[in-house]
Amino acid sequence: MKQIQIKLVTIEYIRNFVNVTVKHSVDLDLHQGRYTVDARSLMGIFSLDLLNPVDFVIYSDDEKIVNAVLDDVKAWIVDGADKPAVDFKAGDKVKILKSAEKYATGEVIPDRYKGETDEISQLSKDSKSVLLKGVYSWVWASDIEIAK
């Protein structure tokens, strides 16, 4: 069993999270306080207080399975999202790093956008993600660099 904290802040995050979790045959739950819901249940997830992180539990002792699930949900892991952000501002020209895998919303970043110059349209309130004008998607601040 592996337990980590995740944050599901928008309806789109939740939808994408459920789409990722249904691919795995292992039992997956979300815990918050005295409530436990199936991580694949949209209705269950919406019954939680989504303003706060929730505990995501993977019921498996198989390290390969656990790592596969963690890799698929890393966009929502609080620890992964809490990396210090660089001081970006709207209007900055940036590039998505070649190592970036998923947008902040959980979708896979197509290779054609990696390394291309784009402009920051908006920063999230916590400055951990930015909205890029060209791809019109939220990207983790840790997955971009200032374009030179």
MODELLER restraints for C-alpha pairs under 7 A, 6 or more apart:
rsr = mdl.restraints
at = mdl.atoms
rsr.add(forms.Gaussian(group=physical.xy_distance, feature=features.Distance(at['CA:1:A'], at['CA:57:A']), mean=6.96, stdev=0.5))
rsr.add(forms.Gaussian(group=physical.xy_distance, feature=features.Distance(at['CA:1:A'], at['CA:58:A']), mean=5.52, stdev=0.5))
rsr.add(forms.Gaussian(group=physical.xy_distance, feature=features.Distance(at['CA:1:A'], at['CA:59:A']), mean=4.52, stdev=0.5))
rsr.add(forms.Gaussian(group=physical.xy_distance, feature=features.Distance(at['CA:1:A'], at['CA:60:A']), mean=4.93, stdev=0.5))
rsr.add(forms.Gaussian(group=physical.xy_distance, feature=features.Distance(at['CA:1:A'], at['CA:61:A']), mean=5.60, stdev=0.5))
rsr.add(forms.Gaussian(group=physical.xy_distance, feature=features.Distance(at['CA:2:A'], at['CA:57:A']), mean=5.71, stdev=0.5))
rsr.add(forms.Gaussian(group=physical.xy_distance, feature=features.Distance(at['CA:2:A'], at['CA:58:A']), mean=5.13, stdev=0.5))
rsr.add(forms.Gaussian(group=physical.xy_distance, feature=features.Distance(at['CA:2:A'], at['CA:59:A']), mean=6.70, stdev=0.5))
rsr.add(forms.Gaussian(group=physical.xy_distance, feature=features.Distance(at['CA:3:A'], at['CA:55:A']), mean=6.39, stdev=0.5))
rsr.add(forms.Gaussian(group=physical.xy_distance, feature=features.Distance(at['CA:3:A'], at['CA:56:A']), mean=5.53, stdev=0.5))
rsr.add(forms.Gaussian(group=physical.xy_distance, feature=features.Distance(at['CA:3:A'], at['CA:57:A']), mean=4.42, stdev=0.5))
rsr.add(forms.Gaussian(group=physical.xy_distance, feature=features.Distance(at['CA:3:A'], at['CA:58:A']), mean=6.35, stdev=0.5))
rsr.add(forms.Gaussian(group=physical.xy_distance, feature=features.Distance(at['CA:4:A'], at['CA:55:A']), mean=5.59, stdev=0.5))
rsr.add(forms.Gaussian(group=physical.xy_distance, feature=features.Distance(at['CA:4:A'], at['CA:56:A']), mean=5.32, stdev=0.5))
rsr.add(forms.Gaussian(group=physical.xy_distance, feature=features.Distance(at['CA:4:A'], at['CA:57:A']), mean=6.67, stdev=0.5))
rsr.add(forms.Gaussian(group=physical.xy_distance, feature=features.Distance(at['CA:5:A'], at['CA:53:A']), mean=6.04, stdev=0.5))
rsr.add(forms.Gaussian(group=physical.xy_distance, feature=features.Distance(at['CA:5:A'], at['CA:54:A']), mean=5.49, stdev=0.5))
rsr.add(forms.Gaussian(group=physical.xy_distance, feature=features.Distance(at['CA:5:A'], at['CA:55:A']), mean=4.48, stdev=0.5))
rsr.add(forms.Gaussian(group=physical.xy_distance, feature=features.Distance(at['CA:5:A'], at['CA:56:A']), mean=5.80, stdev=0.5))
rsr.add(forms.Gaussian(group=physical.xy_distance, feature=features.Distance(at['CA:5:A'], at['CA:77:A']), mean=5.93, stdev=0.5))
rsr.add(forms.Gaussian(group=physical.xy_distance, feature=features.Distance(at['CA:5:A'], at['CA:78:A']), mean=5.67, stdev=0.5))
rsr.add(forms.Gaussian(group=physical.xy_distance, feature=features.Distance(at['CA:6:A'], at['CA:53:A']), mean=5.42, stdev=0.5))
rsr.add(forms.Gaussian(group=physical.xy_distance, feature=features.Distance(at['CA:6:A'], at['CA:54:A']), mean=5.53, stdev=0.5))
rsr.add(forms.Gaussian(group=physical.xy_distance, feature=features.Distance(at['CA:6:A'], at['CA:55:A']), mean=6.30, stdev=0.5))
rsr.add(forms.Gaussian(group=physical.xy_distance, feature=features.Distance(at['CA:6:A'], at['CA:56:A']), mean=6.42, stdev=0.5))
rsr.add(forms.Gaussian(group=physical.xy_distance, feature=features.Distance(at['CA:6:A'], at['CA:76:A']), mean=5.13, stdev=0.5))
rsr.add(forms.Gaussian(group=physical.xy_distance, feature=features.Distance(at['CA:6:A'], at['CA:77:A']), mean=4.28, stdev=0.5))
rsr.add(forms.Gaussian(group=physical.xy_distance, feature=features.Distance(at['CA:6:A'], at['CA:78:A']), mean=4.95, stdev=0.5))
rsr.add(forms.Gaussian(group=physical.xy_distance, feature=features.Distance(at['CA:7:A'], at['CA:52:A']), mean=6.87, stdev=0.5))
rsr.add(forms.Gaussian(group=physical.xy_distance, feature=features.Distance(at['CA:7:A'], at['CA:53:A']), mean=4.58, stdev=0.5))
rsr.add(forms.Gaussian(group=physical.xy_distance, feature=features.Distance(at['CA:7:A'], at['CA:54:A']), mean=6.34, stdev=0.5))
rsr.add(forms.Gaussian(group=physical.xy_distance, feature=features.Distance(at['CA:7:A'], at['CA:76:A']), mean=5.53, stdev=0.5))
rsr.add(forms.Gaussian(group=physical.xy_distance, feature=features.Distance(at['CA:7:A'], at['CA:77:A']), mean=6.54, stdev=0.5))
rsr.add(forms.Gaussian(group=physical.xy_distance, feature=features.Distance(at['CA:7:A'], at['CA:78:A']), mean=6.07, stdev=0.5))
rsr.add(forms.Gaussian(group=physical.xy_distance, feature=features.Distance(at['CA:8:A'], at['CA:14:A']), mean=5.81, stdev=0.5))
rsr.add(forms.Gaussian(group=physical.xy_distance, feature=features.Distance(at['CA:8:A'], at['CA:50:A']), mean=6.20, stdev=0.5))
rsr.add(forms.Gaussian(group=physical.xy_distance, feature=features.Distance(at['CA:8:A'], at['CA:76:A']), mean=6.65, stdev=0.5))
rsr.add(forms.Gaussian(group=physical.xy_distance, feature=features.Distance(at['CA:9:A'], at['CA:50:A']), mean=6.23, stdev=0.5))
rsr.add(forms.Gaussian(group=physical.xy_distance, feature=features.Distance(at['CA:9:A'], at['CA:51:A']), mean=6.73, stdev=0.5))
rsr.add(forms.Gaussian(group=physical.xy_distance, feature=features.Distance(at['CA:12:A'], at['CA:105:A']), mean=6.82, stdev=0.5))
rsr.add(forms.Gaussian(group=physical.xy_distance, feature=features.Distance(at['CA:13:A'], at['CA:105:A']), mean=5.23, stdev=0.5))
rsr.add(forms.Gaussian(group=physical.xy_distance, feature=features.Distance(at['CA:13:A'], at['CA:106:A']), mean=6.66, stdev=0.5))
rsr.add(forms.Gaussian(group=physical.xy_distance, feature=features.Distance(at['CA:16:A'], at['CA:106:A']), mean=6.05, stdev=0.5))
rsr.add(forms.Gaussian(group=physical.xy_distance, feature=features.Distance(at['CA:18:A'], at['CA:39:A']), mean=6.82, stdev=0.5))
rsr.add(forms.Gaussian(group=physical.xy_distance, feature=features.Distance(at['CA:18:A'], at['CA:40:A']), mean=5.06, stdev=0.5))
rsr.add(forms.Gaussian(group=physical.xy_distance, feature=features.Distance(at['CA:18:A'], at['CA:42:A']), mean=6.99, stdev=0.5))
rsr.add(forms.Gaussian(group=physical.xy_distance, feature=features.Distance(at['CA:20:A'], at['CA:72:A']), mean=6.64, stdev=0.5))
rsr.add(forms.Gaussian(group=physical.xy_distance, feature=features.Distance(at['CA:21:A'], at['CA:39:A']), mean=6.89, stdev=0.5))
rsr.add(forms.Gaussian(group=physical.xy_distance, feature=features.Distance(at['CA:21:A'], at['CA:40:A']), mean=5.96, stdev=0.5))
rsr.add(forms.Gaussian(group=physical.xy_distance, feature=features.Distance(at['CA:22:A'], at['CA:40:A']), mean=5.91, stdev=0.5))
rsr.add(forms.Gaussian(group=physical.xy_distance, feature=features.Distance(at['CA:26:A'], at['CA:59:A']), mean=6.51, stdev=0.5))
rsr.add(forms.Gaussian(group=physical.xy_distance, feature=features.Distance(at['CA:26:A'], at['CA:60:A']), mean=6.80, stdev=0.5))
rsr.add(forms.Gaussian(group=physical.xy_distance, feature=features.Distance(at['CA:27:A'], at['CA:58:A']), mean=6.31, stdev=0.5))
rsr.add(forms.Gaussian(group=physical.xy_distance, feature=features.Distance(at['CA:27:A'], at['CA:59:A']), mean=5.37, stdev=0.5))
rsr.add(forms.Gaussian(group=physical.xy_distance, feature=features.Distance(at['CA:28:A'], at['CA:38:A']), mean=6.24, stdev=0.5))
rsr.add(forms.Gaussian(group=physical.xy_distance, feature=features.Distance(at['CA:28:A'], at['CA:39:A']), mean=5.39, stdev=0.5))
rsr.add(forms.Gaussian(group=physical.xy_distance, feature=features.Distance(at['CA:28:A'], at['CA:57:A']), mean=5.63, stdev=0.5))
rsr.add(forms.Gaussian(group=physical.xy_distance, feature=features.Distance(at['CA:28:A'], at['CA:58:A']), mean=4.92, stdev=0.5))
rsr.add(forms.Gaussian(group=physical.xy_distance, feature=features.Distance(at['CA:28:A'], at['CA:59:A']), mean=6.26, stdev=0.5))
rsr.add(forms.Gaussian(group=physical.xy_distance, feature=features.Distance(at['CA:29:A'], at['CA:36:A']), mean=6.59, stdev=0.5))
rsr.add(forms.Gaussian(group=physical.xy_distance, feature=features.Distance(at['CA:29:A'], at['CA:37:A']), mean=5.60, stdev=0.5))
rsr.add(forms.Gaussian(group=physical.xy_distance, feature=features.Distance(at['CA:29:A'], at['CA:38:A']), mean=4.56, stdev=0.5))
rsr.add(forms.Gaussian(group=physical.xy_distance, feature=features.Distance(at['CA:29:A'], at['CA:39:A']), mean=4.62, stdev=0.5))
rsr.add(forms.Gaussian(group=physical.xy_distance, feature=features.Distance(at['CA:29:A'], at['CA:56:A']), mean=5.88, stdev=0.5))
rsr.add(forms.Gaussian(group=physical.xy_distance, feature=features.Distance(at['CA:29:A'], at['CA:57:A']), mean=5.16, stdev=0.5))
rsr.add(forms.Gaussian(group=physical.xy_distance, feature=features.Distance(at['CA:29:A'], at['CA:58:A']), mean=6.89, stdev=0.5))
rsr.add(forms.Gaussian(group=physical.xy_distance, feature=features.Distance(at['CA:30:A'], at['CA:36:A']), mean=5.62, stdev=0.5))
rsr.add(forms.Gaussian(group=physical.xy_distance, feature=features.Distance(at['CA:30:A'], at['CA:37:A']), mean=5.29, stdev=0.5))
rsr.add(forms.Gaussian(group=physical.xy_distance, feature=features.Distance(at['CA:30:A'], at['CA:38:A']), mean=6.24, stdev=0.5))
rsr.add(forms.Gaussian(group=physical.xy_distance, feature=features.Distance(at['CA:30:A'], at['CA:39:A']), mean=5.47, stdev=0.5))
rsr.add(forms.Gaussian(group=physical.xy_distance, feature=features.Distance(at['CA:30:A'], at['CA:54:A']), mean=6.39, stdev=0.5))
rsr.add(forms.Gaussian(group=physical.xy_distance, feature=features.Distance(at['CA:30:A'], at['CA:55:A']), mean=5.47, stdev=0.5))
rsr.add(forms.Gaussian(group=physical.xy_distance, feature=features.Distance(at['CA:30:A'], at['CA:56:A']), mean=4.67, stdev=0.5))
rsr.add(forms.Gaussian(group=physical.xy_distance, feature=features.Distance(at['CA:30:A'], at['CA:57:A']), mean=6.17, stdev=0.5))
rsr.add(forms.Gaussian(group=physical.xy_distance, feature=features.Distance(at['CA:31:A'], at['CA:37:A']), mean=6.61, stdev=0.5))
rsr.add(forms.Gaussian(group=physical.xy_distance, feature=features.Distance(at['CA:31:A'], at['CA:54:A']), mean=5.98, stdev=0.5))
rsr.add(forms.Gaussian(group=physical.xy_distance, feature=features.Distance(at['CA:31:A'], at['CA:55:A']), mean=4.96, stdev=0.5))
rsr.add(forms.Gaussian(group=physical.xy_distance, feature=features.Distance(at['CA:31:A'], at['CA:56:A']), mean=6.52, stdev=0.5))
rsr.add(forms.Gaussian(group=physical.xy_distance, feature=features.Distance(at['CA:32:A'], at['CA:54:A']), mean=5.43, stdev=0.5))
rsr.add(forms.Gaussian(group=physical.xy_distance, feature=features.Distance(at['CA:32:A'], at['CA:55:A']), mean=6.33, stdev=0.5))
rsr.add(forms.Gaussian(group=physical.xy_distance, feature=features.Distance(at['CA:37:A'], at['CA:44:A']), mean=5.35, stdev=0.5))
rsr.add(forms.Gaussian(group=physical.xy_distance, feature=features.Distance(at['CA:37:A'], at['CA:45:A']), mean=6.71, stdev=0.5))
rsr.add(forms.Gaussian(group=physical.xy_distance, feature=features.Distance(at['CA:38:A'], at['CA:44:A']), mean=6.59, stdev=0.5))
rsr.add(forms.Gaussian(group=physical.xy_distance, feature=features.Distance(at['CA:39:A'], at['CA:45:A']), mean=6.98, stdev=0.5))
rsr.add(forms.Gaussian(group=physical.xy_distance, feature=features.Distance(at['CA:58:A'], at['CA:66:A']), mean=6.71, stdev=0.5))
rsr.add(forms.Gaussian(group=physical.xy_distance, feature=features.Distance(at['CA:60:A'], at['CA:66:A']), mean=6.51, stdev=0.5))
rsr.add(forms.Gaussian(group=physical.xy_distance, feature=features.Distance(at['CA:74:A'], at['CA:80:A']), mean=6.67, stdev=0.5))
rsr.add(forms.Gaussian(group=physical.xy_distance, feature=features.Distance(at['CA:75:A'], at['CA:102:A']), mean=6.71, stdev=0.5))
rsr.add(forms.Gaussian(group=physical.xy_distance, feature=features.Distance(at['CA:75:A'], at['CA:104:A']), mean=5.94, stdev=0.5))
rsr.add(forms.Gaussian(group=physical.xy_distance, feature=features.Distance(at['CA:75:A'], at['CA:106:A']), mean=5.59, stdev=0.5))
rsr.add(forms.Gaussian(group=physical.xy_distance, feature=features.Distance(at['CA:81:A'], at['CA:128:A']), mean=6.92, stdev=0.5))
rsr.add(forms.Gaussian(group=physical.xy_distance, feature=features.Distance(at['CA:83:A'], at['CA:142:A']), mean=6.94, stdev=0.5))
rsr.add(forms.Gaussian(group=physical.xy_distance, feature=features.Distance(at['CA:85:A'], at['CA:127:A']), mean=6.46, stdev=0.5))
rsr.add(forms.Gaussian(group=physical.xy_distance, feature=features.Distance(at['CA:85:A'], at['CA:128:A']), mean=5.56, stdev=0.5))
rsr.add(forms.Gaussian(group=physical.xy_distance, feature=features.Distance(at['CA:85:A'], at['CA:141:A']), mean=5.71, stdev=0.5))
rsr.add(forms.Gaussian(group=physical.xy_distance, feature=features.Distance(at['CA:85:A'], at['CA:142:A']), mean=6.19, stdev=0.5))
rsr.add(forms.Gaussian(group=physical.xy_distance, feature=features.Distance(at['CA:86:A'], at['CA:141:A']), mean=6.82, stdev=0.5))
rsr.add(forms.Gaussian(group=physical.xy_distance, feature=features.Distance(at['CA:90:A'], at['CA:120:A']), mean=4.96, stdev=0.5))
rsr.add(forms.Gaussian(group=physical.xy_distance, feature=features.Distance(at['CA:90:A'], at['CA:121:A']), mean=5.21, stdev=0.5))
rsr.add(forms.Gaussian(group=physical.xy_distance, feature=features.Distance(at['CA:90:A'], at['CA:122:A']), mean=5.37, stdev=0.5))
rsr.add(forms.Gaussian(group=physical.xy_distance, feature=features.Distance(at['CA:90:A'], at['CA:123:A']), mean=6.81, stdev=0.5))
rsr.add(forms.Gaussian(group=physical.xy_distance, feature=features.Distance(at['CA:91:A'], at['CA:119:A']), mean=5.73, stdev=0.5))
rsr.add(forms.Gaussian(group=physical.xy_distance, feature=features.Distance(at['CA:91:A'], at['CA:120:A']), mean=5.20, stdev=0.5))
rsr.add(forms.Gaussian(group=physical.xy_distance, feature=features.Distance(at['CA:91:A'], at['CA:121:A']), mean=6.21, stdev=0.5))
rsr.add(forms.Gaussian(group=physical.xy_distance, feature=features.Distance(at['CA:92:A'], at['CA:119:A']), mean=5.66, stdev=0.5))
rsr.add(forms.Gaussian(group=physical.xy_distance, feature=features.Distance(at['CA:92:A'], at['CA:120:A']), mean=5.50, stdev=0.5))
rsr.add(forms.Gaussian(group=physical.xy_distance, feature=features.Distance(at['CA:93:A'], at['CA:117:A']), mean=6.37, stdev=0.5))
rsr.add(forms.Gaussian(group=physical.xy_distance, feature=features.Distance(at['CA:93:A'], at['CA:118:A']), mean=5.63, stdev=0.5))
rsr.add(forms.Gaussian(group=physical.xy_distance, feature=features.Distance(at['CA:93:A'], at['CA:119:A']), mean=4.59, stdev=0.5))
rsr.add(forms.Gaussian(group=physical.xy_distance, feature=features.Distance(at['CA:93:A'], at['CA:120:A']), mean=6.57, stdev=0.5))
rsr.add(forms.Gaussian(group=physical.xy_distance, feature=features.Distance(at['CA:93:A'], at['CA:146:A']), mean=6.06, stdev=0.5))
rsr.add(forms.Gaussian(group=physical.xy_distance, feature=features.Distance(at['CA:93:A'], at['CA:147:A']), mean=5.53, stdev=0.5))
rsr.add(forms.Gaussian(group=physical.xy_distance, feature=features.Distance(at['CA:94:A'], at['CA:117:A']), mean=5.49, stdev=0.5))
rsr.add(forms.Gaussian(group=physical.xy_distance, feature=features.Distance(at['CA:94:A'], at['CA:118:A']), mean=5.43, stdev=0.5))
rsr.add(forms.Gaussian(group=physical.xy_distance, feature=features.Distance(at['CA:94:A'], at['CA:119:A']), mean=6.04, stdev=0.5))
rsr.add(forms.Gaussian(group=physical.xy_distance, feature=features.Distance(at['CA:94:A'], at['CA:144:A']), mean=6.36, stdev=0.5))
rsr.add(forms.Gaussian(group=physical.xy_distance, feature=features.Distance(at['CA:94:A'], at['CA:145:A']), mean=5.40, stdev=0.5))
rsr.add(forms.Gaussian(group=physical.xy_distance, feature=features.Distance(at['CA:94:A'], at['CA:146:A']), mean=4.29, stdev=0.5))
rsr.add(forms.Gaussian(group=physical.xy_distance, feature=features.Distance(at['CA:94:A'], at['CA:147:A']), mean=4.46, stdev=0.5))
rsr.add(forms.Gaussian(group=physical.xy_distance, feature=features.Distance(at['CA:95:A'], at['CA:114:A']), mean=6.90, stdev=0.5))
rsr.add(forms.Gaussian(group=physical.xy_distance, feature=features.Distance(at['CA:95:A'], at['CA:115:A']), mean=5.16, stdev=0.5))
rsr.add(forms.Gaussian(group=physical.xy_distance, feature=features.Distance(at['CA:95:A'], at['CA:116:A']), mean=5.40, stdev=0.5))
rsr.add(forms.Gaussian(group=physical.xy_distance, feature=features.Distance(at['CA:95:A'], at['CA:117:A']), mean=4.76, stdev=0.5))
rsr.add(forms.Gaussian(group=physical.xy_distance, feature=features.Distance(at['CA:95:A'], at['CA:118:A']), mean=6.10, stdev=0.5))
rsr.add(forms.Gaussian(group=physical.xy_distance, feature=features.Distance(at['CA:95:A'], at['CA:144:A']), mean=5.48, stdev=0.5))
rsr.add(forms.Gaussian(group=physical.xy_distance, feature=features.Distance(at['CA:95:A'], at['CA:145:A']), mean=5.45, stdev=0.5))
rsr.add(forms.Gaussian(group=physical.xy_distance, feature=features.Distance(at['CA:95:A'], at['CA:146:A']), mean=6.31, stdev=0.5))
rsr.add(forms.Gaussian(group=physical.xy_distance, feature=features.Distance(at['CA:95:A'], at['CA:147:A']), mean=5.51, stdev=0.5))
rsr.add(forms.Gaussian(group=physical.xy_distance, feature=features.Distance(at['CA:96:A'], at['CA:113:A']), mean=6.99, stdev=0.5))
rsr.add(forms.Gaussian(group=physical.xy_distance, feature=features.Distance(at['CA:96:A'], at['CA:114:A']), mean=4.90, stdev=0.5))
rsr.add(forms.Gaussian(group=physical.xy_distance, feature=features.Distance(at['CA:96:A'], at['CA:115:A']), mean=5.36, stdev=0.5))
rsr.add(forms.Gaussian(group=physical.xy_distance, feature=features.Distance(at['CA:96:A'], at['CA:116:A']), mean=6.75, stdev=0.5))
rsr.add(forms.Gaussian(group=physical.xy_distance, feature=features.Distance(at['CA:96:A'], at['CA:143:A']), mean=5.92, stdev=0.5))
rsr.add(forms.Gaussian(group=physical.xy_distance, feature=features.Distance(at['CA:96:A'], at['CA:144:A']), mean=4.43, stdev=0.5))
rsr.add(forms.Gaussian(group=physical.xy_distance, feature=features.Distance(at['CA:96:A'], at['CA:145:A']), mean=6.63, stdev=0.5))
rsr.add(forms.Gaussian(group=physical.xy_distance, feature=features.Distance(at['CA:97:A'], at['CA:114:A']), mean=5.83, stdev=0.5))
rsr.add(forms.Gaussian(group=physical.xy_distance, feature=features.Distance(at['CA:97:A'], at['CA:115:A']), mean=5.85, stdev=0.5))
rsr.add(forms.Gaussian(group=physical.xy_distance, feature=features.Distance(at['CA:97:A'], at['CA:143:A']), mean=5.50, stdev=0.5))
rsr.add(forms.Gaussian(group=physical.xy_distance, feature=features.Distance(at['CA:97:A'], at['CA:144:A']), mean=5.33, stdev=0.5))
rsr.add(forms.Gaussian(group=physical.xy_distance, feature=features.Distance(at['CA:97:A'], at['CA:145:A']), mean=6.80, stdev=0.5))
rsr.add(forms.Gaussian(group=physical.xy_distance, feature=features.Distance(at['CA:98:A'], at['CA:114:A']), mean=5.23, stdev=0.5))
rsr.add(forms.Gaussian(group=physical.xy_distance, feature=features.Distance(at['CA:98:A'], at['CA:115:A']), mean=6.06, stdev=0.5))
rsr.add(forms.Gaussian(group=physical.xy_distance, feature=features.Distance(at['CA:100:A'], at['CA:143:A']), mean=5.39, stdev=0.5))
rsr.add(forms.Gaussian(group=physical.xy_distance, feature=features.Distance(at['CA:101:A'], at['CA:108:A']), mean=5.86, stdev=0.5))
rsr.add(forms.Gaussian(group=physical.xy_distance, feature=features.Distance(at['CA:101:A'], at['CA:109:A']), mean=5.62, stdev=0.5))
rsr.add(forms.Gaussian(group=physical.xy_distance, feature=features.Distance(at['CA:102:A'], at['CA:108:A']), mean=4.30, stdev=0.5))
rsr.add(forms.Gaussian(group=physical.xy_distance, feature=features.Distance(at['CA:102:A'], at['CA:109:A']), mean=5.06, stdev=0.5))
rsr.add(forms.Gaussian(group=physical.xy_distance, feature=features.Distance(at['CA:103:A'], at['CA:109:A']), mean=5.94, stdev=0.5))
rsr.add(forms.Gaussian(group=physical.xy_distance, feature=features.Distance(at['CA:103:A'], at['CA:138:A']), mean=5.97, stdev=0.5))
rsr.add(forms.Gaussian(group=physical.xy_distance, feature=features.Distance(at['CA:103:A'], at['CA:139:A']), mean=4.80, stdev=0.5))
rsr.add(forms.Gaussian(group=physical.xy_distance, feature=features.Distance(at['CA:103:A'], at['CA:140:A']), mean=6.69, stdev=0.5))
rsr.add(forms.Gaussian(group=physical.xy_distance, feature=features.Distance(at['CA:104:A'], at['CA:129:A']), mean=6.74, stdev=0.5))
rsr.add(forms.Gaussian(group=physical.xy_distance, feature=features.Distance(at['CA:104:A'], at['CA:138:A']), mean=5.40, stdev=0.5))
rsr.add(forms.Gaussian(group=physical.xy_distance, feature=features.Distance(at['CA:104:A'], at['CA:139:A']), mean=4.94, stdev=0.5))
rsr.add(forms.Gaussian(group=physical.xy_distance, feature=features.Distance(at['CA:104:A'], at['CA:140:A']), mean=5.38, stdev=0.5))
rsr.add(forms.Gaussian(group=physical.xy_distance, feature=features.Distance(at['CA:105:A'], at['CA:138:A']), mean=6.57, stdev=0.5))
rsr.add(forms.Gaussian(group=physical.xy_distance, feature=features.Distance(at['CA:117:A'], at['CA:147:A']), mean=6.25, stdev=0.5))
rsr.add(forms.Gaussian(group=physical.xy_distance, feature=features.Distance(at['CA:118:A'], at['CA:132:A']), mean=6.39, stdev=0.5))
rsr.add(forms.Gaussian(group=physical.xy_distance, feature=features.Distance(at['CA:118:A'], at['CA:133:A']), mean=6.64, stdev=0.5))
rsr.add(forms.Gaussian(group=physical.xy_distance, feature=features.Distance(at['CA:118:A'], at['CA:134:A']), mean=5.82, stdev=0.5))
rsr.add(forms.Gaussian(group=physical.xy_distance, feature=features.Distance(at['CA:119:A'], at['CA:132:A']), mean=5.63, stdev=0.5))
rsr.add(forms.Gaussian(group=physical.xy_distance, feature=features.Distance(at['CA:119:A'], at['CA:133:A']), mean=5.50, stdev=0.5))
rsr.add(forms.Gaussian(group=physical.xy_distance, feature=features.Distance(at['CA:119:A'], at['CA:134:A']), mean=6.89, stdev=0.5))
rsr.add(forms.Gaussian(group=physical.xy_distance, feature=features.Distance(at['CA:120:A'], at['CA:130:A']), mean=6.41, stdev=0.5))
rsr.add(forms.Gaussian(group=physical.xy_distance, feature=features.Distance(at['CA:120:A'], at['CA:131:A']), mean=5.85, stdev=0.5))
rsr.add(forms.Gaussian(group=physical.xy_distance, feature=features.Distance(at['CA:120:A'], at['CA:132:A']), mean=4.65, stdev=0.5))
rsr.add(forms.Gaussian(group=physical.xy_distance, feature=features.Distance(at['CA:120:A'], at['CA:133:A']), mean=5.96, stdev=0.5))
rsr.add(forms.Gaussian(group=physical.xy_distance, feature=features.Distance(at['CA:121:A'], at['CA:131:A']), mean=5.47, stdev=0.5))
rsr.add(forms.Gaussian(group=physical.xy_distance, feature=features.Distance(at['CA:121:A'], at['CA:132:A']), mean=5.47, stdev=0.5))
rsr.add(forms.Gaussian(group=physical.xy_distance, feature=features.Distance(at['CA:121:A'], at['CA:133:A']), mean=5.22, stdev=0.5))
rsr.add(forms.Gaussian(group=physical.xy_distance, feature=features.Distance(at['CA:122:A'], at['CA:130:A']), mean=5.78, stdev=0.5))
rsr.add(forms.Gaussian(group=physical.xy_distance, feature=features.Distance(at['CA:122:A'], at['CA:131:A']), mean=5.05, stdev=0.5))
rsr.add(forms.Gaussian(group=physical.xy_distance, feature=features.Distance(at['CA:123:A'], at['CA:129:A']), mean=6.19, stdev=0.5))
rsr.add(forms.Gaussian(group=physical.xy_distance, feature=features.Distance(at['CA:123:A'], at['CA:130:A']), mean=4.43, stdev=0.5))
rsr.add(forms.Gaussian(group=physical.xy_distance, feature=features.Distance(at['CA:123:A'], at['CA:131:A']), mean=6.18, stdev=0.5))
rsr.add(forms.Gaussian(group=physical.xy_distance, feature=features.Distance(at['CA:124:A'], at['CA:130:A']), mean=5.93, stdev=0.5))
rsr.add(forms.Gaussian(group=physical.xy_distance, feature=features.Distance(at['CA:128:A'], at['CA:140:A']), mean=5.89, stdev=0.5))
rsr.add(forms.Gaussian(group=physical.xy_distance, feature=features.Distance(at['CA:128:A'], at['CA:141:A']), mean=5.26, stdev=0.5))
rsr.add(forms.Gaussian(group=physical.xy_distance, feature=features.Distance(at['CA:129:A'], at['CA:138:A']), mean=6.14, stdev=0.5))
rsr.add(forms.Gaussian(group=physical.xy_distance, feature=features.Distance(at['CA:129:A'], at['CA:139:A']), mean=5.31, stdev=0.5))
rsr.add(forms.Gaussian(group=physical.xy_distance, feature=features.Distance(at['CA:129:A'], at['CA:140:A']), mean=4.16, stdev=0.5))
rsr.add(forms.Gaussian(group=physical.xy_distance, feature=features.Distance(at['CA:129:A'], at['CA:141:A']), mean=4.77, stdev=0.5))
rsr.add(forms.Gaussian(group=physical.xy_distance, feature=features.Distance(at['CA:130:A'], at['CA:138:A']), mean=5.32, stdev=0.5))
rsr.add(forms.Gaussian(group=physical.xy_distance, feature=features.Distance(at['CA:130:A'], at['CA:139:A']), mean=5.38, stdev=0.5))
rsr.add(forms.Gaussian(group=physical.xy_distance, feature=features.Distance(at['CA:130:A'], at['CA:140:A']), mean=6.42, stdev=0.5))
rsr.add(forms.Gaussian(group=physical.xy_distance, feature=features.Distance(at['CA:130:A'], at['CA:141:A']), mean=6.17, stdev=0.5))
rsr.add(forms.Gaussian(group=physical.xy_distance, feature=features.Distance(at['CA:131:A'], at['CA:137:A']), mean=5.46, stdev=0.5))
rsr.add(forms.Gaussian(group=physical.xy_distance, feature=features.Distance(at['CA:131:A'], at['CA:138:A']), mean=4.36, stdev=0.5))
rsr.add(forms.Gaussian(group=physical.xy_distance, feature=features.Distance(at['CA:131:A'], at['CA:139:A']), mean=6.37, stdev=0.5))
rsr.add(forms.Gaussian(group=physical.xy_distance, feature=features.Distance(at['CA:132:A'], at['CA:138:A']), mean=6.45, stdev=0.5))
